[in-house]
Amino acid sequence: MLSLQEYVRLYDTLGVDRDVSTAAFHLVDRDGNGVISFAEYRAAIVEFYLSTDPAAPGNHLLGPAA
């Protein structure tokens, strides 16, 4: 499980703005329980690499496309 603070810190090390990672956290936390489970994180990673839907939660992991 990843809390909001852990998630933001993780993406902060990758240079993702905290506002962006906070917004992404809430999208990836699909059940809205305040933590990201392994299944939710895995689904987001799969979407990041494979989804063509710009609204898919995983496509927000690193922020908006430039």
CYANA upper distance limits for C-alpha pairs under 8 A (distance plus 0.5 A):
  1 MET  CA     35 VAL  CA      6.51
  1 MET  CA     36 ILE  CA      5.84
  1 MET  CA     37 SER  CA      5.13
  1 MET  CA     38 PHE  CA      6.81
  2 LEU  CA      6 GLU  CA      6.28
  2 LEU  CA      7 TYR  CA      6.42
  2 LEU  CA     35 VAL  CA      5.87
  2 LEU  CA     36 ILE  CA      5.48
  2 LEU  CA     37 SER  CA      7.17
  3 SER  CA      7 TYR  CA      6.56
  3 SER  CA     34 GLY  CA      7.23
  3 SER  CA     35 VAL  CA      5.26
  3 SER  CA     36 ILE  CA      7.09
  4 LEU  CA      8 VAL  CA      6.57
  4 LEU  CA     22 THR  CA      7.58
  4 LEU  CA     25 PHE  CA      7.09
  4 LEU  CA     34 GLY  CA      7.66
  4 LEU  CA     35 VAL  CA      7.18
  5 GLN  CA      9 ARG  CA      6.62
  6 GLU  CA     10 LEU  CA      6.59
  7 TYR  CA     11 TYR  CA      6.88
  7 TYR  CA     21 SER  CA      7.93
  7 TYR  CA     22 THR  CA      8.50
  7 TYR  CA     25 PHE  CA      7.50
  8 VAL  CA     12 ASP  CA      6.36
  8 VAL  CA     18 ARG  CA      6.59
  8 VAL  CA     21 SER  CA      6.08
  8 VAL  CA     22 THR  CA      6.77
  8 VAL  CA     25 PHE  CA      8.36
  9 ARG  CA     13 THR  CA      6.98
 10 LEU  CA     14 LEU  CA      7.61
 11 TYR  CA     15 GLY  CA      7.01
 11 TYR  CA     16 VAL  CA      5.91
 11 TYR  CA     17 ASP  CA      8.38
 11 TYR  CA     18 ARG  CA      8.35
 11 TYR  CA     21 SER  CA      7.02
 11 TYR  CA     62 LEU  CA      8.25
 12 ASP  CA     16 VAL  CA      5.68
 12 ASP  CA     17 ASP  CA      7.00
 12 ASP  CA     18 ARG  CA      7.04
 12 ASP  CA     21 SER  CA      8.40
 16 VAL  CA     20 VAL  CA      7.21
 16 VAL  CA     21 SER  CA      6.97
 16 VAL  CA     62 LEU  CA      6.70
 16 VAL  CA     63 GLY  CA      7.54
 17 ASP  CA     21 SER  CA      6.85
 18 ARG  CA     22 THR  CA      6.41
 19 ASP  CA     23 ALA  CA      6.77
 20 VAL  CA     24 ALA  CA      6.68
 20 VAL  CA     62 LEU  CA      8.17
 20 VAL  CA     63 GLY  CA      6.21
 21 SER  CA     25 PHE  CA      6.48
 21 SER  CA     61 LEU  CA      7.41
 21 SER  CA     62 LEU  CA      7.83
 21 SER  CA     63 GLY  CA      7.73
 22 THR  CA     26 HIS  CA      7.16
 23 ALA  CA     27 LEU  CA      7.15
 24 ALA  CA     28 VAL  CA      6.60
 24 ALA  CA     57 PRO  CA      7.53
 24 ALA  CA     60 HIS  CA      6.08
 24 ALA  CA     61 LEU  CA      6.31
 24 ALA  CA     63 GLY  CA      8.13
 25 PHE  CA     29 ASP  CA      6.47
 25 PHE  CA     36 ILE  CA      8.16
 26 HIS  CA     30 ARG  CA      7.91
 26 HIS  CA     32 GLY  CA      7.69
 27 LEU  CA     57 PRO  CA      5.74
 28 VAL  CA     36 ILE  CA      7.37
 28 VAL  CA     40 GLU  CA      6.77
 28 VAL  CA     41 TYR  CA      7.26
 28 VAL  CA     44 ALA  CA      6.86
 28 VAL  CA     57 PRO  CA      5.96
 28 VAL  CA     58 GLY  CA      7.25
 29 ASP  CA     33 ASN  CA      7.55
 29 ASP  CA     34 GLY  CA      7.32
 29 ASP  CA     35 VAL  CA      6.83
 29 ASP  CA     36 ILE  CA      5.61
 29 ASP  CA     37 SER  CA      8.23
 29 ASP  CA     40 GLU  CA      7.02
 30 ARG  CA     40 GLU  CA      7.31
 36 ILE  CA     40 GLU  CA      6.40
 36 ILE  CA     41 TYR  CA      6.81
 37 SER  CA     41 TYR  CA      6.69
 38 PHE  CA     42 ARG  CA      6.44
 39 ALA  CA     43 ALA  CA      6.57
 40 GLU  CA     44 ALA  CA      6.78
 41 TYR  CA     45 ILE  CA      6.76
 42 ARG  CA     46 VAL  CA      6.72
 43 ALA  CA     47 GLU  CA      6.68
 43 ALA  CA     58 GLY  CA      7.69
 44 ALA  CA     48 PHE  CA      6.56
 44 ALA  CA     56 ALA  CA      8.49
 44 ALA  CA     57 PRO  CA      6.59
 44 ALA  CA     58 GLY  CA      4.24
 44 ALA  CA     59 ASN  CA      7.89
 44 ALA  CA     61 LEU  CA      8.16
 45 ILE  CA     49 TYR  CA      6.97
 45 ILE  CA     58 GLY  CA      6.30
 46 VAL  CA     50 LEU  CA      6.34
 46 VAL  CA     51 SER  CA      7.94
 46 VAL  CA     58 GLY  CA      7.72
 47 GLU  CA     51 SER  CA      5.11
 47 GLU  CA     56 ALA  CA      7.14
 47 GLU  CA     57 PRO  CA      7.86
 47 GLU  CA     58 GLY  CA      5.33
 47 GLU  CA     59 ASN  CA      6.83
 48 PHE  CA     58 GLY  CA      5.12
 48 PHE  CA     59 ASN  CA      5.20
 48 PHE  CA     60 HIS  CA      8.22
 48 PHE  CA     61 LEU  CA      7.82
 51 SER  CA     56 ALA  CA      7.62
 51 SER  CA     59 ASN  CA      8.07
 53 ASP  CA     59 ASN  CA      8.32
 54 PRO  CA     59 ASN  CA      6.66
 55 ALA  CA     59 ASN  CA      7.43
 55 ALA  CA     60 HIS  CA      8.47
 56 ALA  CA     60 HIS  CA      7.94
 57 PRO  CA     61 LEU  CA      7.95
 59 ASN  CA     63 GLY  CA      8.32
 60 HIS  CA     64 PRO  CA      6.84
